[in-house]
Amino acid sequence: MTLFRVINKFFSFLYFFFRYLNFKVAFLFAHYHVSFYAAETVKRKGNNLLFVYTGNQIPISQTYKFKQELMTLIKVLNNKHVGVVSVNESGFVVQINNILLNIFSLSNIVTINEVFIEKLYGISTPGNNNIMIDVGMNVGYASLFFASSDRVDRVYSFEPFPETFEEANKNINLNTAIKKKIIPFNYGISNYSGTVEVPMLESGSAIAATNTLMIEYTKITPSKTIKVNLKSIEQVLDEVLTSHPDQNIFLKIDCEGEEYGIMESLNKNRHMKGITGFFIEWHVKGPESIITVLNDNHFIVLDLPRTDVDSGMLYAFKE
């Protein structure tokens, strides 16, 4: 660390300490580069942080878990559509547009920001009674976002990691009005069916992967591994298309590298004709091979790369 950075963090610490009169808040805000502008939107109220624009409050003791994403936490809890409805030892529950969601971790706040604030999947789908296939359910936020739409009839959701799957079930069960729309499965999707042994990360981790490419890219060296089950996309679509022969089928694919094998498999079988649209997050290898498959199958594609990481979003719909 350079002398300039040390001095900068020291003066930031002093600023935050005199603002909040709390050592823990001052250290976290200074160390993880919370901007002075963002700090103006957060006050201390006893043992809580108060978010000025909404009146939301969470215990100071819970801020440590958000570390590198403190700016995202501030952004989310200052959003007028987000309300903290309860707090417990593990985290807190928020309500966003009548959807209740647990927030337990850094990964949770990042995903909530993407799905509900930035609206990563906020594209209006045509017609009614649409079917969503959520490949890479994680803790269920996207599945609940889709299920909350009157245009969506059913959401089939797939998550291979058991702890993350259980966290997703907790979120789904908070939402009694729409949970019946969601059918969750505790296995992942790939271009084949089988079992793989992979690194075991914390529940809800955004980089948990079943794909060798992503595991090697992230250089994960876990203390534990876990065996998880995979099912081929062809088998899944056989079942879904048979159950919903006359409905629009959309695939949301965010599965840390498995997207390449999935799209290659779709390109080789008859099921591509039965799909109306895709929401695909690509990783590391770039979007080109996926775009080629989509174009060859007469989809119109929008490519939105991220400039700061090796990933991006593809939105594709039938011509």
C-alpha positions in Angstrom: 0.0 0.0 0.0 1.5 3.4 -1.0 2.0 6.2 1.5 -0.7 8.3 -0.3 -3.3 5.5 0.1 -2.4 5.1 3.8 -2.8 8.8 4.4 -6.1 8.9 2.4 -7.6 6.0 4.4 -6.4 7.6 7.7 -8.2 10.9 6.9 -11.2 9.1 5.6 -11.3 7.1 8.9 -11.2 10.4 10.9 -14.0 11.8 8.8 -16.3 8.8 9.2 -15.4 8.4 12.9 -16.4 12.0 13.7 -19.5 11.6 11.6 -20.8 8.4 13.1 -18.9 8.3 16.5 -18.4 4.5 15.9 -15.1 2.8 15.3 -16.5 -0.1 13.4 -18.5 2.0 10.9 -15.5 4.4 10.5 -13.1 1.5 9.8 -15.4 -0.3 7.3 -16.4 2.8 5.4 -12.8 4.0 5.1 -11.3 0.6 4.3 -13.9 -0.2 1.7 -13.9 3.2 0.0 -17.4 4.4 0.8 -17.6 7.9 -0.8 -18.3 11.0 1.2 -21.3 11.6 -1.0 -22.8 8.2 -0.1 -22.0 8.8 3.5 -24.2 11.9 3.5 -27.2 9.5 2.8 -26.5 7.4 5.9 -26.8 8.4 9.6 -26.2 6.6 12.8 -29.2 6.1 15.1 -28.1 4.4 18.3 -26.8 0.9 17.3 -28.4 1.2 13.8 -27.5 2.7 10.5 -30.4 4.9 9.2 -30.7 5.3 5.4 -31.8 8.9 4.9 -34.0 8.6 1.7 -36.1 5.7 3.0 -35.9 5.6 6.8 -34.7 2.0 6.5 -32.5 0.8 9.5 -30.2 -2.1 10.0 -27.9 -2.9 13.0 -24.4 -1.6 12.7 -23.3 -5.1 13.7 -24.5 -6.4 10.4 -22.5 -4.1 8.2 -19.3 -6.2 8.3 -20.8 -8.9 6.1 -21.2 -6.4 3.1 -17.6 -5.1 3.1 -16.7 -4.6 -0.6 -20.3 -4.0 -1.4 -21.1 -1.3 1.2 -21.8 1.2 -1.6 -24.3 -1.3 -3.1 -25.9 -1.8 0.3 -26.3 2.0 0.7 -27.8 2.3 -2.9 -30.3 -0.5 -2.3 -31.5 0.5 1.2 -31.8 4.2 0.0 -34.0 3.1 -2.9 -37.6 4.2 -2.5 -39.0 0.8 -3.6 -37.1 -1.0 -0.9 -38.3 -1.3 2.7 -36.7 -3.2 5.6 -39.6 -5.1 7.3 -37.7 -7.1 9.9 -34.3 -7.8 11.3 -32.9 -11.0 12.8 -29.6 -12.5 13.9 -28.7 -13.8 10.4 -29.7 -10.7 8.4 -32.9 -8.8 7.5 -35.9 -9.0 5.3 -36.8 -6.4 2.7 -40.0 -5.8 0.7 -39.6 -4.7 -2.9 -42.8 -4.2 -4.9 -44.7 -6.6 -2.7 -41.9 -9.3 -2.9 -40.3 -10.3 0.4 -36.6 -11.2 0.3 -34.1 -12.4 2.9 -30.7 -10.6 2.8 -28.0 -12.7 4.5 -24.8 -11.9 2.6 -22.7 -9.7 0.3 -23.8 -11.9 -2.6 -27.4 -11.3 -1.7 -27.1 -7.5 -1.9 -25.3 -7.7 -5.2 -28.0 -9.9 -6.7 -30.9 -7.9 -5.4 -29.3 -4.8 -6.9 -29.0 -6.5 -10.3 -32.5 -8.0 -10.4 -34.6 -5.4 -8.7 -32.8 -2.1 -8.9 -31.0 -2.3 -12.2 -33.7 -4.7 -13.5 -31.5 -7.0 -15.4 -34.5 -9.0 -16.5 -37.0 -6.1 -16.7 -38.0 -6.7 -20.3 -41.7 -7.0 -21.0 -42.5 -10.4 -22.5 -45.3 -10.7 -25.1 -48.7 -12.3 -24.4 -49.8 -14.0 -21.2 -49.2 -17.4 -19.6 -45.5 -17.3 -20.4 -43.2 -20.0 -19.1 -39.8 -19.0 -17.6 -37.0 -21.5 -17.1 -34.5 -20.1 -14.6 -31.1 -21.9 -15.1 -29.0 -20.8 -12.1 -31.7 -19.9 -9.6 -29.2 -19.0 -6.9 -31.3 -17.8 -3.9 -34.5 -17.3 -5.9 -34.6 -13.6 -6.5 -34.9 -13.8 -10.3 -37.5 -16.6 -10.1 -39.6 -14.4 -7.7 -39.1 -11.4 -10.0 -40.5 -13.4 -13.0 -43.3 -15.0 -10.9 -44.5 -11.6 -9.8 -45.5 -10.7 -13.4 -49.1 -11.3 -14.4 -47.7 -12.4 -17.8 -45.9 -15.4 -16.3 -47.8 -18.6 -15.6 -45.0 -20.8 -14.3 -41.3 -20.6 -13.4 -39.1 -23.8 -13.5 -36.0 -23.0 -11.4 -32.8 -25.0 -11.2 -30.0 -24.7 -8.5 -27.4 -27.4 -7.9 -26.0 -26.3 -4.5 -28.0 -27.6 -1.6 -27.4 -24.7 0.9 -28.2 -22.1 -1.8 -31.3 -24.1 -2.9 -32.5 -24.1 0.7 -32.0 -20.3 0.9 -34.0 -20.0 -2.3 -36.8 -22.0 -0.8 -36.9 -19.7 2.3 -37.3 -16.7 -0.1 -40.0 -18.4 -2.1 -41.9 -19.4 1.0 -42.0 -15.8 2.2 -44.2 -15.0 -0.8 -47.4 -17.0 -0.4 -49.3 -15.2 -3.2 -46.9 -16.2 -5.9 -44.9 -19.2 -4.6 -47.2 -21.7 -6.3 -46.0 -20.4 -9.6 -42.4 -21.5 -8.9 -41.3 -25.1 -9.2 -37.7 -25.4 -7.9 -35.3 -28.3 -8.6 -32.1 -29.1 -6.6 -29.9 -29.8 -9.6 -28.1 -27.8 -12.2 -28.4 -27.7 -16.0 -25.7 -28.5 -18.5 -25.3 -30.2 -21.9 -25.2 -33.7 -20.1 -26.7 -35.4 -17.1 -24.5 -36.6 -14.3 -22.8 -35.8 -11.1 -19.7 -33.6 -10.6 -17.5 -32.8 -7.6 -16.9 -29.0 -7.3 -15.7 -26.4 -4.8 -18.2 -25.7 -2.0 -18.7 -22.0 -1.4 -20.9 -20.1 0.9 -24.7 -20.2 0.3 -25.7 -17.8 -2.5 -22.2 -17.2 -3.8 -22.3 -15.5 -7.2 -19.2 -17.4 -8.4 -20.2 -21.0 -7.3 -19.8 -23.1 -10.5 -20.1 -26.6 -11.8 -18.1 -25.7 -14.9 -14.3 -26.4 -15.0 -13.7 -23.2 -17.1 -15.1 -21.0 -14.3 -13.5 -22.9 -11.5 -10.1 -22.5 -13.0 -10.7 -18.9 -13.9 -11.7 -17.9 -10.4 -8.8 -19.9 -8.9 -11.0 -21.2 -6.1 -9.1 -23.3 -3.6 -11.7 -24.4 -1.2 -11.3 -26.3 2.0 -14.3 -28.5 1.0 -15.8 -29.9 -2.2 -19.3 -31.1 -2.8 -21.0 -33.5 -5.3 -23.9 -32.0 -7.2 -26.3 -33.3 -9.8 -26.7 -32.0 -13.3 -29.4 -32.6 -15.9 -29.2 -32.1 -19.6 -31.0 -29.1 -21.1 -32.5 -31.4 -23.7 -34.1 -33.6 -21.0 -35.5 -30.5 -19.2 -36.9 -29.0 -22.3 -38.5 -32.3 -23.3 -40.5 -32.2 -20.1 -41.3 -28.4 -20.2 -42.4 -28.3 -23.8 -44.5 -31.4 -23.4 -46.3 -29.8 -20.5 -46.7 -26.4 -22.2 -47.0 -27.0 -26.0 -48.7 -23.8 -26.9 -47.0 -21.3 -24.6 -44.1 -19.0 -25.0 -40.9 -20.4 -23.4 -38.2 -18.1 -22.1 -34.8 -19.2 -20.7 -32.9 -17.2 -18.2 -29.3 -18.6 -18.1 -26.8 -17.5 -15.5 -24.8 -20.6 -14.6 -21.1 -19.6 -14.5 -19.8 -21.1 -17.7 -22.3 -23.8 -18.4 -24.0 -21.5 -20.9 -21.6 -22.5 -23.7 -22.4 -26.2 -23.4 -26.1 -25.5 -23.0 -26.3 -23.4 -26.2 -24.2 -25.9 -28.2 -26.6 -28.6 -27.1 -29.6 -26.6 -28.0 -28.2 -25.9 -31.4 -27.9 -29.6 -32.1 -31.4 -30.6 -31.2 -34.9 -29.7 -32.1 -35.8 -27.7 -29.0 -34.5 -24.3 -30.2 -37.6 -24.0 -32.3 -39.8 -24.1 -29.2 -38.0 -21.2 -27.4 -39.3 -17.6 -27.7 -36.5 -15.8 -26.0 -33.3 -15.8 -23.9 -31.7 -13.8 -21.0 -28.1 -15.1 -21.0 -25.2 -14.0 -18.8 -21.9 -15.1 -20.5 -18.6 -15.5 -18.8 -14.9 -15.4 -19.7 -15.0 -16.9 -23.2 -17.0 -14.0 -24.6 -20.4 -13.9 -26.3 -19.4 -14.7 -29.9 -20.2 -18.4 -30.0 -23.5 -17.9 -28.3 -24.5 -15.1 -30.6 -23.6 -17.3 -33.6 -26.0 -20.0 -32.4 -28.8 -17.5 -31.8 -28.3 -15.8 -35.1 -28.3 -19.1 -36.9 -31.6 -19.9 -35.3 -33.2 -16.5 -36.3 -33.0 -14.7 -33.0 -32.5 -10.9 -32.8 -29.7 -10.4 -30.2 -28.8 -7.5 -28.0 -25.2 -7.8 -26.5 -24.5 -5.7 -23.4 -20.9 -6.4 -22.2 -19.6 -5.3 -18.9 -16.5 -3.2 -19.1 -15.0 -4.1 -15.7 -15.3 -7.9 -15.8 -15.2 -10.7 -18.3 -19.0 -11.1 -18.5 -22.0 -9.5 -20.1 -25.7 -10.0 -20.9 -27.4 -11.2 -24.1 -31.1 -10.7 -24.7 -32.4 -12.6 -27.7 -35.9 -12.9 -29.1 -37.4 -14.6 -32.2 -37.6 -12.5 -35.3 
